[in-house]
């Protein structure tokens, strides 16, 4: 049985923070066969279950009796679909956390921030089983198993495109994964080219997460002055140039459109700004480091983005803790 | 009588903060004819005098009876030498503060941070009377008339070089001004080309003041990691390229030398970082804005420096107060 043939595929969720908790809970509520892999929050979730509070849709609680939770992936069943929802700072744990869940025909779907997650999973487990996606959702983990959903929530998923490869388009297994989410009330678009989705999201994530973390400024302060807009635009233009060199030319008007859209978000603090404020490690390599290295590999100069990358590393609580 | 012919030239000090207070007090102690122009600190200094505390040389106090202080420049005598020691954020007051002190042969010597101060003074009062200099001193104003001298203190001064002009070398009036400082125990070098001195200092000031203010990091944090050194070096290379296009090629090893020298300064907080911490307006236009505009005029790309300029403006308490 596989994701394509199983009437009720076995779904494992690795990393039950905000994203893994939110989508995992929705799949469970819809009656799917979901197995949650937790580390720090294992005891609390096993005791108290999962709770989703939402500002824009009905909240719900899943008591522990309705959950299958594991602290050791060896105790969980092999999965048809492994949803990887770790913070990208935890990717060093891919092998011990994901490996034991895999059988020959398992599909991995990473829903993480930034660039390079699919490549790392492909290196470890084979490119042919890797798919990826982006969550467009405003969401926070307010405590173990406590998820505060603020807005949005749709997914875009697609097949991993190895370096130098061509996008295979919408495959049956990605369509099937999308169906699972849709059956749980989650809008899920299937991308013909995952790279396009990644770069479109990076176009926003690099400046807003980067500047949010470096300067500790929310989105309203960044778009609220001519200086902020000039700064955002300069960085976004560099990102768009890398995307184009990477085979994904973005429409030029996307920069203005993303800035205009951000104005509707109020004083939104990006995830990396929140991580900085909470003293947590920053997803700086996935969101900024990998794109800068991709630019270098492609010979595209990104001086402002590279400066921002260095600044965020200087402000990274993980770096400071390591005495860098 | 002029700066060159007067046995005891009339010296006016405009702006008695850290720099104006320190050099003004030294000149007064050496018996020179010094007139201090103050605004906010006028009453306090008229009552309590000037006090210089130093970590590296003997401190001293000048009681009010030994000072000539003015809140209105119309009350002060016309000066042979006008030392301008305002914060560059106060340059809008050049005309009302400096104008009334001038006679036909007055010499203006601006000892302020950044680029463009001489040009602004030249526009107002004529290029032929403007000279300028840099203070290499670690110094703070801890209260009205209270100066805390931490280290160093020498000056480099020279003739203003208008845009497109050639440096006239060491002129008698600049030599004479240097003598006055030397007679007060202040090392003072005369520059053949003031622009070289300005750009050498900007090579340090732009990255260290800029990053100090944008990120609220002291020098030890900036030079203490490979990321910080890479970031500083990228910005300094851009600054050196502008200096070269402006007619002042700097020796390539100066970048490493300045970074190495900064390591001897410990956890030094630049003036702009201190201003940020105190909620004071930042000298962002003199230190970053003017150099960026000079680069644009000269057609030299400075993307990292321009990004830093925008970031510092975003963090400027003056900008935030104005609701930018």
Interface residues (C-beta under 8 A of the other chain):
Chain A: X211 X214 X215 X217 X221 X222 X224 X225 X227 X228 X230 X231 X234 X235 X238 X303 X304 X306 X307 X308 X310 X311 X313 X314 X315 X319 X324
Chain B: X211 X214 X215 X217 X221 X222 X224 X225 X226 X227 X228 X230 X231 X234 X235 X238 X303 X304 X306 X307 X308 X310 X311 X313 X314 X315 X319 X324
